[in-house]
């Protein structure tokens, strides 16, 4: 019996020992989130994130929540001066800036300790997660793995008289990646602002403090995308890539890599998919809202990488809101958004040679602009100028989103026509003082567009044109536009003119001037707005209408404009209800086209031209 009891007792003791060993092993070696002690008694290590080391302005990702703790403003250097570049989908004014070569020397002169580095630091916004890892002094055994939140300093239980190697890591968001086998994998750090710091702390009995200034392990790039020159706000950003070269020679600079926790080194560098690069997007400013977005990029560029002169390329793909909606003919599809960019469209930057530096901030400005269409060697806007009278508009001077369709028409106010699209000669508002200025020059960005000269209109007037027809129609039959008896005159574009232009209808790949009448003594004459059948008295009829577009040149009380008259015969078929329907229409006669003089106080359409060439 004694032997049996002794065996049972020994077995129980063995179980207790095994249990104690298991508890000790679990608390010392477990690589997962540990419980943070809030007790101020015993021996604890209180961790405080003093800030994030900065050499310049905060990236947009943090700007809304961060507060600068220093008055230091780092100098900048221009890598690419603002230059107008052209693509097959849009044009853009592009600029690039980065840190000056003296940045690193200045930083080194200030010292590399935690205290001196904090002099050029910004506070980490409240609510950002970070991970604190405590190892034994040799860094061979993980003892503590704590996830903390900025704004609340964790108190970690430690042993007095013990030295620890510590590591702090964050991706500057409300989540923190997992450490596995001493690494954070590249997939978890794709386009992330990787923050890191490490060191040694010797704990004494009682209260211990550790102030940490995090440094960046990613190169930061801010891309401002301004769509005010496209006249509509961004609704969706599909992807963004940054690299060198184009086509099959394109090499992306957007990379990710593993992070070695103990050394802070980035290894196993791989390319990031372009769709992952639009993770962090904010409005650049309250005043510009969705018209100007800042895309914050974070990449790992191998040490020694040199971006050669004139090789930097940007490849954005985004949607803008169509305002107003456009009815594409002949199927009358209502389109409310338009896509700009594709995998074959690149903004080629006129950059100086530079070597990207880890942790530094580079800024790329892209002011997107409606691409011109070339006819007679002249770069023309694709649609007519109108004045946006709606409340709250940041920019009033815009081009119609479609050359051929009628928009925003309201029978009670004629908002689209006599208020917005018919201008007294060189007036700053449609019915403003004639000769007061060039309204084309005020289209954003100011100074890029201008009114055409007399000679430019004469060049187009003398060129052969044709009646614009939808696909599948022939002869001199006129295509109605959403129920309106519109007449469009089209010119063939020059060789080399952009083949595509955003996600446009066929209207926008043709150069067209409209027979849309004009304004005289406050009333419209021969406009499409008064040609549709349901405003008429009924029956078949012949209608004469005019094309009138201003030049920038005057002679006394008159100014030069292109003009042409056309007579269209409309056939209608009866139907019940308040509206009739145009069943057929064809051109009866067309007068000669010429550039001649008209009273400056007549309201004509305006088609702008580029004031400066693109590269």
Rosetta blueprint (number, residue, H / E / L):
1 X L
2 X H
3 X H
4 X H
5 X H
6 X H
7 X H
8 X H
9 X H
10 X H
11 X H
12 X H
13 X H
14 X H
15 X H
16 X H
17 X H
18 X H
19 X H
20 X H
21 X H
22 X H
23 X H
24 X H
25 X H
26 X H
27 X H
28 X H
29 X H
30 X L
31 X L
32 X L
33 X L
34 X L
35 X L
36 X L
37 X E
38 X L
39 X L
40 X L
41 X L
42 X L
43 X L
44 X E
45 X E
46 X E
47 X E
48 X E
49 X E
50 X E
51 X E
52 X E
53 X E
54 X L
55 X L
56 X L
57 X L
58 X L
59 X L
60 X H
61 X H
62 X H
63 X H
64 X L
65 X L
66 X L
67 X L
68 X E
69 X L
70 X L
71 X L
72 X L
73 X L
74 X L
75 X L
76 X E
77 X E
78 X E
79 X E
80 X E
81 X E
82 X E
83 X E
84 X E
85 X E
86 X E
87 X L
88 X L
89 X L
90 X L
91 X E
92 X E
93 X E
94 X E
95 X E
96 X E
97 X E
98 X E
99 X E
100 X L
101 X L
102 X H
103 X H
104 X H
105 X H
106 X H
107 X H
108 X H
109 X H
110 X H
111 X L
112 X L
113 X L
114 X H
115 X H
116 X H
117 X H
118 X H
119 X H
120 X H
121 X E
122 X E
123 X L
124 X L
125 X L
126 X L
127 X L
128 X L
129 X E
130 X E
131 X E
132 X E
133 X E
134 X E
135 X E
136 X E
137 X L
138 X L
139 X L
140 X L
141 X L
142 X E
143 X E
144 X E
145 X E
146 X E
147 X E
148 X E
149 X E
150 X L
151 X L
152 X E
153 X L
154 X L
155 X E
156 X E
157 X E
158 X L
159 X L
160 X L
161 X L
162 X E
163 X E
164 X E
165 X E
166 X E
167 X E
168 X E
169 X E
170 X E
171 X L
172 X L
173 X L
174 X L
175 X L
176 X L
177 X L
178 X L
179 X L
180 X E
181 X L
182 X L
183 X E
184 X E
185 X L
186 X H
187 X H
188 X H
189 X H
190 X L
191 X L
192 X L
193 X L
194 X L
195 X E
196 X E
197 X E
198 X E
199 X E
200 X E
201 X E
202 X E
203 X E
204 X L
205 X L
206 X L
207 X E
208 X E
209 X E
210 X E
211 X E
212 X E
213 X E
214 X E
215 X E
216 X E
217 X L
218 X L
219 X E
220 X E
221 X E
222 X E
223 X E
224 X E
225 X E
226 X E
227 X E
228 X E
229 X E
230 X L
231 X L
232 X L
233 X L
234 X E
235 X E
236 X E
237 X E
238 X E
239 X E
240 X E
241 X E
242 X E
243 X E
244 X E
245 X L
246 X L
247 X H
248 X H
249 X H
250 X L
251 X E
252 X E
253 X L
254 X L
255 X E
256 X E
257 X E
258 X E
259 X E
260 X E
261 X L
262 X L
263 X L
264 X L
265 X L
266 X E
267 X E
268 X E
269 X E
270 X E
271 X E
272 X L
273 X L
274 X H
275 X H
276 X H
277 X H
278 X H
279 X L
280 X L
281 X E
282 X E
283 X E
284 X L
285 X L
286 X L
287 X L
288 X L
289 X H
290 X H
291 X H
292 X E
293 X E
294 X E
295 X E
296 X E
297 X E
298 X E
299 X E
300 X L
301 X L
302 X L
303 X L
304 X L
305 X L
306 X L
307 X E
308 X L
309 X L
310 X L
311 X L
312 X E
313 X E
314 X E
315 X E
316 X E
317 X E
318 X E
319 X E
320 X E
321 X E
322 X E
323 X E
324 X E
325 X E
326 X E
327 X E
328 X E
329 X L
330 X L
331 X L
332 X L
333 X E
334 X E
335 X E
336 X E
337 X E
338 X E
339 X E
340 X E
341 X L
342 X L
343 X L
344 X L
345 X L
346 X L
347 X E
348 X E
349 X L
350 X L
351 X L
352 X L
353 X L
354 X E
355 X L
356 X L
357 X L
358 X L
359 X L
360 X L
361 X E
362 X E
363 X E
364 X E
365 X E
366 X E
367 X E
368 X E
369 X E
370 X L
371 X L
372 X L
373 X E
374 X E
375 X E
376 X L
377 X L
378 X E
379 X E
380 X E
381 X L
382 X L
383 X L
384 X L
385 X E
386 X E
387 X E
388 X L
389 X L
390 X L
391 X L
392 X L
393 X L
394 X L
395 X L
396 X L
397 X E
398 X E
399 X E
400 X L
401 X L
402 X L
403 X L
404 X L
405 X L
406 X L
407 X L
408 X L
409 X L
410 X L
411 X L
412 X L
413 X L
414 X L
415 X L
416 X L
417 X H
418 X H
419 X H
420 X H
421 X H
422 X L
423 X E
424 X L
425 X L
426 X L
427 X L
428 X L
429 X L
430 X L
431 X L
432 X L
433 X L
434 X L
435 X L
436 X L
437 X L
438 X L
439 X H
440 X H
441 X H
442 X H
443 X L
444 X L
445 X L
446 X L
447 X L
448 X L
449 X E
450 X E
451 X E
452 X L
453 X L
454 X H
455 X H
456 X H
457 X H
458 X H
459 X H
460 X H
461 X H
462 X H
463 X L
464 X L
465 X L
466 X E
467 X E
468 X L
469 X L
470 X L
471 X L
472 X L
473 X L
474 X L
475 X L
476 X L
477 X E
478 X L
479 X L
480 X L
481 X E
482 X L
483 X L
484 X E
485 X L
486 X L
487 X L
488 X E
489 X E
490 X E
491 X E
492 X L
493 X L
494 X L
495 X L
496 X L
497 X L
498 X L
499 X L
500 X L
501 X L
502 X L
503 X L
504 X L
505 X L
506 X H
507 X H
508 X H
509 X H
510 X L
511 X E
512 X E
513 X E
514 X E
515 X L
516 X L
517 X L
518 X E
519 X E
520 X E
521 X L
522 X L
523 X E
524 X E
525 X E
526 X L
527 X L
528 X H
529 X H
530 X H
531 X L
532 X L
533 X H
534 X H
535 X H
536 X L
537 X L
538 X L
539 X L
540 X L
541 X E
542 X E
543 X E
544 X E
545 X E
546 X E
547 X E
548 X E
549 X E
550 X E
551 X E
552 X E
553 X E
554 X E
555 X E
556 X L
557 X L
558 X E
559 X E
560 X E
561 X E
562 X E
563 X E
564 X E
565 X E
566 X E
567 X E
568 X E
569 X E
570 X E
571 X E
572 X E
573 X E
574 X L
575 X L
576 X L
577 X L
578 X L
579 X L
580 X L
581 X E
582 X E
583 X E
584 X E
585 X E
586 X E
587 X E
588 X E
589 X E
590 X E
591 X L
592 X L
593 X L
594 X E
595 X E
596 X E
597 X E
598 X E
599 X E
600 X L
601 X L
602 X L
603 X E
604 X E
605 X E
606 X L
607 X L
608 X E
609 X E
610 X E
611 X L
612 X L
613 X L
614 X L
615 X L
